Amino acid sequence: MDNLVFPLKRSAQLLEEDPKVAKQAFKDSAAAHCPHCGVKHRSLTPDQCKDRRLSERQLQDSVVGRAKRRGWTVAHAGKGWVGDQETGIGQFVTPMAKGWPDLTLVKPGHHIVFMELKRELGTVEPEQVGWINLLNRTGNYAIVVRPSDVREGRVNAILKDGAPLG
């Protein structure tokens, strides 16, 4: 508690002595900390921190929205509920084979694009790697997409240029 008292007293004193200097000191202190998590990172940029905090669901919403705005039709291989809704007895099941990519994107005149969505530090499972490799060997495009791919424009480039046929 004593560690906190001195900085607070010093801040109050600085605010009384020179409000302009105090305001700048507060701004400088705030700028040194990440706007997304409030921590002062040693090696991460604020963008990298934001990428790491993005959930797979938020990533999916971002990618699907971008795809639809560019004229792609999107199918999601999500989970479905099998069982009784009223009693809650049942389970979630994935109707696709284990490892099948999360999104399938289709646009006339383009190859089908398959996207496996992962958190920034998420692990791609061996079954997912197998499907991605197989789908790419069929002449389509299967990729792993992470939040940094959206932020750095790689997803927009794929959706804009697509994977044109021919």
C-alpha positions in Angstrom: 0.0 0.0 0.0 2.9 2.4 0.8 4.2 1.8 -2.8 0.9 3.3 -4.1 0.8 6.3 -1.7 3.9 8.0 -2.9 2.9 8.0 -6.6 -0.6 9.3 -5.8 0.8 12.1 -3.6 3.4 13.0 -6.2 0.6 13.0 -8.9 -1.6 15.3 -6.8 1.3 17.6 -6.1 2.3 17.8 -9.7 -1.3 18.5 -10.7 -1.4 21.4 -8.3 2.0 22.8 -9.3 1.7 22.6 -13.0 -1.5 21.2 -14.5 0.0 21.3 -18.1 3.0 19.2 -17.1 0.8 16.8 -15.1 -1.5 16.3 -18.1 1.4 15.6 -20.4 2.9 13.2 -17.8 -0.4 11.3 -17.6 -0.6 11.1 -21.4 2.9 9.8 -21.7 2.3 7.2 -19.0 -0.9 6.1 -20.7 0.8 5.9 -24.2 3.4 3.6 -22.8 0.7 1.0 -22.0 -1.2 -1.2 -24.4 -4.7 0.3 -25.2 -6.1 -3.2 -25.5 -5.0 -4.7 -22.2 -3.4 -1.9 -20.2 -0.1 -3.7 -19.9 3.3 -2.3 -20.9 4.5 -4.9 -23.3 8.2 -5.6 -23.8 8.0 -7.2 -27.2 4.4 -7.0 -28.5 3.0 -4.1 -30.5 -0.6 -3.0 -29.6 -1.8 -4.6 -32.9 -0.2 -8.0 -32.0 -1.8 -7.8 -28.5 -5.2 -7.1 -30.1 -4.7 -10.1 -32.5 -4.0 -12.4 -29.6 -7.1 -11.3 -27.8 -9.5 -11.9 -30.7 -11.6 -15.0 -30.4 -12.2 -17.4 -33.2 -15.8 -16.3 -33.3 -14.9 -12.6 -33.7 -12.4 -13.7 -36.4 -15.2 -15.6 -38.1 -17.6 -12.7 -38.0 -14.9 -10.4 -39.5 -14.0 -12.8 -42.4 -17.6 -13.7 -43.2 -18.6 -10.0 -43.3 -15.8 -9.1 -45.6 -16.5 -12.1 -47.9 -20.2 -11.3 -48.2 -19.5 -7.6 -49.0 -17.4 -8.9 -51.9 -20.0 -11.2 -53.3 -18.9 -14.5 -51.9 -21.4 -17.1 -50.6 -20.2 -18.5 -47.3 -21.0 -21.9 -45.7 -19.9 -22.5 -42.1 -19.2 -26.1 -40.9 -20.3 -25.3 -37.4 -21.7 -27.5 -34.6 -25.2 -28.6 -34.4 -27.3 -29.8 -31.4 -28.5 -33.4 -31.4 -31.0 -34.1 -28.6 -33.9 -32.7 -26.8 -33.8 -28.9 -26.5 -36.3 -28.8 -23.6 -34.5 -31.1 -21.3 -31.0 -30.2 -22.5 -30.1 -33.9 -22.9 -28.0 -34.3 -26.0 -24.7 -33.1 -27.4 -23.2 -30.8 -29.9 -21.9 -32.5 -33.1 -20.0 -31.4 -36.1 -21.8 -32.6 -39.3 -18.5 -32.6 -41.2 -15.5 -34.9 -41.1 -13.0 -34.2 -38.3 -10.6 -31.5 -39.4 -12.8 -30.0 -42.2 -12.1 -26.3 -42.6 -14.5 -23.9 -40.8 -15.5 -21.9 -43.9 -16.2 -22.7 -47.5 -16.4 -19.6 -49.8 -17.8 -19.8 -53.3 -18.0 -17.1 -56.0 -18.8 -17.6 -59.7 -15.6 -17.5 -61.8 -13.4 -18.4 -58.9 -11.9 -21.5 -57.2 -13.6 -22.6 -54.0 -11.7 -21.2 -51.0 -11.6 -23.1 -47.8 -10.6 -21.3 -44.6 -9.6 -22.9 -41.3 -9.9 -20.1 -38.7 -7.5 -20.1 -35.7 -6.7 -17.7 -32.9 -3.4 -16.0 -33.3 -1.5 -18.6 -31.2 -3.9 -21.4 -31.9 -2.7 -24.8 -33.0 -3.7 -26.4 -36.3 -4.5 -30.1 -35.6 -3.1 -32.9 -37.8 -6.5 -33.7 -39.3 -6.9 -30.1 -40.3 -3.5 -30.1 -42.0 -4.5 -33.2 -43.8 -7.7 -31.7 -45.2 -6.0 -28.4 -46.1 -3.3 -30.3 -48.0 -5.9 -32.6 -49.8 -8.1 -29.7 -50.7 -5.2 -27.7 -52.2 -4.2 -30.8 -54.3 -7.7 -30.7 -55.9 -7.0 -27.3 -57.4 -8.8 -25.3 -54.9 -7.4 -23.0 -52.2 -7.4 -24.1 -48.5 -5.7 -21.9 -46.0 -5.4 -21.2 -42.3 -6.5 -17.7 -41.3 -5.5 -15.9 -38.2 -6.4 -12.4 -36.9 -3.1 -10.9 -38.2 -4.0 -12.1 -41.7 -7.1 -9.9 -41.5 -5.3 -6.9 -40.0 -2.4 -7.1 -42.5 -4.7 -7.3 -45.5 -4.1 -10.9 -46.6 -7.7 -11.9 -46.3 -8.9 -8.9 -48.3 -6.4 -9.7 -51.0 -7.7 -13.2 -51.3 -11.3 -12.0 -51.3 -10.7 -9.2 -53.7 -8.5 -11.0 -56.2 -10.1 -14.3 -55.3 -8.6 -17.4 -56.9 -9.8 -16.8 -60.4 -10.4 -19.8 -62.6 -8.1 -20.3 -65.5 
